[in-house]
Amino acid sequence: MTTAFDDFIRRIMRTIEDIGFFDRTFLAEKLGMSREQLDVFLREYFFAKSFAIRAYPNYARLGLRYTIVLLDFSFKWIDKARDFLDAMAREGFLVTWIKPFGGYTYLTHHTIPSGSLKDYKKFFDHLTDLGLLTGYRFYELDSEPEGFAYDPVVFDYRKGEWKERAEATRVERTLKEVPKEPFLGLDEMDLLILDRLQRSSLQSVDAMASSLNSPLEDVKFHLQNHVIGENLVKKYLLDIFNTEMLSPQTAVLIGLCEGIRGEQRDELYEYLLSHPYLGYINSDARTVEFTLEMPWRVVPIFSTLLDKKVEEAKPAQYFFGTSVLGQIHTFTVPYEHYKGGKWSFNEEEVFNTYQRYLENQTL
């Protein structure tokens, strides 16, 4: 594979991340090629390999607080954890989770309305009292998470597999600057459109209007003036549509460093940002959370390097784990909890729902 080909793929990926809405004609124009050339390229090297272009939400702009919770499941409930988290994604504000190998801990991500944080924490206290959890840790980061597509330096998009001997490469990434204050004009139509874009950004506006059973002009207005115009989408990225494709060969290294400041924090952050296998990063002044996604063969190399970098940063606490790609539940937005112009979370109602769920489970 030539460097020129890698650079060309990277140009396409970065252009997709930079444009507001995935429009093939506009993308072709930005890349200086014909629409027909672009369609052939996308079809042969991306879409045929089970990849899709999806929207990554701007949670802060939606009025949601991005929160990390480490859930320590009890031994008797660990086999039911995934089913329970599925239910939690429907009933609460859980958007994604990762299960590291070993132990009984899940790393979970939640987007919670600021006014519901207190009740949301009480919910985990209830789960602990019931014996589902042996404990939990809450992290409220004053930042917006950033996700990345696999970099072509380490991933072969023509074959849909990891490359050989690409372990030493460093890459340059630019973080997106987007408004972080809540958008006061948010409505249910905006969230329904965003939900469709998270699944795939390739559908036409006509198809979206049909699936939403809404007038085309209404969908166009909300898409152009709210979803795109008000930065409800943080970025677009090339994402794995079928995780089973890479699950057997892909390892996920998960890290959460808390209580880290100044130059040590900055050095660790820059190291991760330039890492060719970086998949996700979220950081504020004291905390750095990340995932590195890579082939299993290089895990010993990078886990050792990572331990050394973290040790140099001297965090107060450090959580580290290894998982497989198939254990990652993809990001989403719990739009069904937005009714009447505001987010809602009834702690007692949700608790009763889960208690009934637990009572119906066979231990």
N, C-alpha and C positions, 0 to 999 in steps of 0.2 A: 504494500500500500504506500502510495506516495504522500509526501507532506502536503502537496498541493490539494490532494483530495481531502485530507483531514481539514485543512484550512477552509475549504469550500463548505464542508458540512458544518463547521463551526460558525461560518458566516450566516448560514441559513438559520441555525439554532439561535444565534444572538439577535438576528433580525426578528425572528418570531417572538422572542422575549421582549423586544423593544416596541413592537407595534401594538396599538390598542385593541384591535380586533383582528382575528385571523382571517384575512382576505387574501386569496391567492393572487389576484391581479395586482394588488398593492405590494404584496411580498415579492412577486416577480419583478416589478418595477424597481423596488429598492435594491434587488440583487442584480439588476441589469441584464435580465434574460426574458425570454418570451414566456407567456403563460403555459404554452405547450411543453416547453423545456422543463419548467418547474414541475408540472404535473407528472411528467415521466420520472423525474428525479425523486420526488416524494413517494410516488407509487412503488418504485423499485427498491428504494433504500430505507424507507420509513414505514409506510402503511402496510406493506406486505410482510413486515417483520413484527406485526402486532404492537406497533407503537401508535400513539395518538397525540394530538395537540390539545392540551386541556388548559383551562383557566385556573390560576392560583389566586384564591380570594384575598382581598385586603380586609382582614378581620377587624382591625381597628376602625376602618371606615364604615363597617357594618354596625358599629356600636358594640362589638364583642371584645372581651379581654382574653388574650391568649394565655393559657395557664397549663403548666406541666404538673402531673400528679403521678407519683410512683405508688402503685397499688401492690401491697404485699398480701396475696391471697393465702388463705389457710390451706393446710394440706388436703383436707377432705373436699375442698371446693375447687382445687386447681384444675381438675378435668372439665369443670363446668364454666371456667373463666371466659372462654371465647364466646360461648352462647350468652353469657351474662353481659359481656361487653357489647355484643350485637344489640341486645335489648337496651343497653344504656345509650347507644348511639341513636336509637329511636326515641327514647323517653327523655333523655337529658341533652347535654351539650358536648358530648364526646365526639371528636372528629377523626382521631386516628390513634392507633396503638402499636406497640412493638413488644413482642415477647422474647427476651433474651434466653439463651440456653441456660439451664441450671437454675435452681432456686424456684421461688414462687412469685417473683416480681414482674409486673407489667409496667412499661413506661407508656403513659397515656397522655394525650394532648386534648385539651378542652378549650372551647371558645365560649366564654360565659359573659352574660350581660353584667356590667359593673354593679348594678343594683341587686344582683342575685348571688354575689360571691359569698356572702355570709350564710345564706340558706344552703348553697351548694356544698360548702364545707361541712355543715351539719349533716348533710346526707351521708357523707363518708363516715362520720361518727356513728350514725345509725347502722351502717353496714359492718362496722367494727364491732358494735355491741351485739349484732346478730351472729357474729362468728364467721362471716364471709371473708372479712379481712382481718389480718393480725395487726395491721397498721398501714399508714399512708403518709406521704410527704408532699406538701403543696409548694409549688414555685410559681410566683407571679412575675413574669418578665416584662419589663417596660420596653418592649421592642416587638418588631414584626418579624416572623420567621421568613427564611429565604430558601427556596428549593431550586435544584439544578438538574438538568438533563445530564445523562452520561456524556462525558467529554470524549470527542473522537480520538484524542490522544491515547486513550486506554480502551475504548470500545469501538469495535468494527461494525458500523451500521450496515454495511453491505451483507455481512454474514449473520448479523444479529448475535454476536458473541464477543467475549473479552479477547483482547489482543495478547500476544506473547511479548515478554520483555519490554514492558512499558512502565516499569515500576518507579523509575527515577525522575519521571517528567514532572515539572511544575507548570501550572497554568495560571492565567490571569483572569480574574472574574470581577465584574462591577456590580455592586449591589444597587437595587432599585430604590430611588427616593420617591415615596408616595405620601400623600396627606394621611395623617394619623387621627385627626379628629373625626368623630362620628358624623355621618352624612344625615342631616335632619330630614331630607326628603325621601328617605328609604321607604319602600312599600313592598307589598307581597309580590307584585309583578317583577320587581327588580330581583328578588331572591329566586323566583322561579326561573328567570332567564339565566341567572348565575348558576343555578343547579344544572341546567342543560349544558352550559359552557364547561362546567367541571367534568362532565362525562365525555364530551367531545366538542371542540370548537369548529369542526368541519361542516356542520349542518348549515343549510341556508337559512336566512331569516324567514322565508316562506315556510319551510319545514318546521321551524321553531314555533311560528304563529299557529300552525295547524296542530302541533302537539300540545300547545297550551290552550287550544280552542279560544284564541283571542284574535281580535282584528289586527291585520298586518301593520297598520299605522301605529297602533298602540305599542306593539312590540318594538318597532323601529324607534319610536320616541324614547322608550325606557332604555333600550340598548345604547343608543347614541348619546342621550342626555344624562342618564343616570349611571348605568353600569360602566360605560366607557368614559363618558365625560366627567364623572365624579370619582373616578379611580376606585370603583368597587372591586375591580380586578387589579391585583398587584402586578401580575405578569402572566405570560403564556409560556408554557414549556413543553418540550417533547417528553412524554411520559409513557411508561409501560402500561399497555392496555390489558395484557394478559400476563399476570405475574408468574404463571406456571412456566412460561417460556424460559425464565432465567433462574427460577428458584433453586434447582439442583446445583447450579454452578456458582451462585452468588451469595456471598456472606455479607452481613451487615454489622458493622462495628458501631455501637451506641455509646455515647459519652455524655455525662452531665457533670460539669465542674462548678461548684458553688463556693462563694467566698474568695474570689480571686480579683485582684485590683491592679491598676496602674500598668506599668510596662510589662509585667508578667502576663497580665490578661491580654494586652495588645499583641504580644509576641505569639501567644498560643492562637489567638484569633487569626492573625495573618498567616500562620503556618497552616491552619485548617482551610482558610479561604483559597490558598494556592495549591491545595492538595488535589491531585487529579481524580481521586475517587470520592470527593465530597458530594454528598447527595442532599444534605439539609444542614442548615445552621441557624441558630437563634441565640442572640447574645445581648445582655445589657451590661451595666457597669460592674456587676458582681458575678454574673453567671454566664457560662458558655455551654450550650447544648448542641449536639451535632450527631450526624450519622455519616459513616463512610461505607460505600457499597463497592465491593470488589470481588474478584475471583478468590476461591478458597486458597489457592496456591500461594497467594501473597499475604495472607492473614498473619502468619508468624512474623514476617518482616515488619508490617505496619503496626501490629499490636505492640511490638517491642519498641518501635520508634515513638509511638503514641504514649506509651507509659513513661518514656523518658521525658518527652515534652511536657506532659502533665506534671511529672515530678518536679521539673524545673519551675513550673508556674506556681507550685505550692498552694493548691486550693484547700479550703477548710474541709470540704467534702468532695468526694469523687465517686460517681457511679459509672461502672463500665460493664458492658455485656456484648455478647455476640449472638446474632440471630440469623435466620434465613429470610430471603426476600418475601417468601410466601406468608410469613408471619406478620407482615405489615398491612394494616388496614388503611386504605387510602384516605386522603383528606376529603372533607366535605363541609357543608354548612347545614345546620339543623333548621332549615327555613320554616318547617311546619310549626315552630314555636313562636313565629312572628305573626301576631294577629292584632287587628285593630290599631295598627301603627306603633306597636311596641313588642319587645321580647317578653316572654312570660316563663316563669318557672315556679310551680307550686310544689314546694318541698314535701308537704304532707301527702299530696296526691301521688307524686312520683314514688315516695317511700312506700305507700300502700300497694302500688303497682308491683314494685320489686319484692315486697314481702309475699304477695300472692305468687309471684314467679318462683321464689325460693321454696315456698310450701309445696309447690307442684313438682319439684325436682326429686328424683330418687337418688339418695346417697349410696 
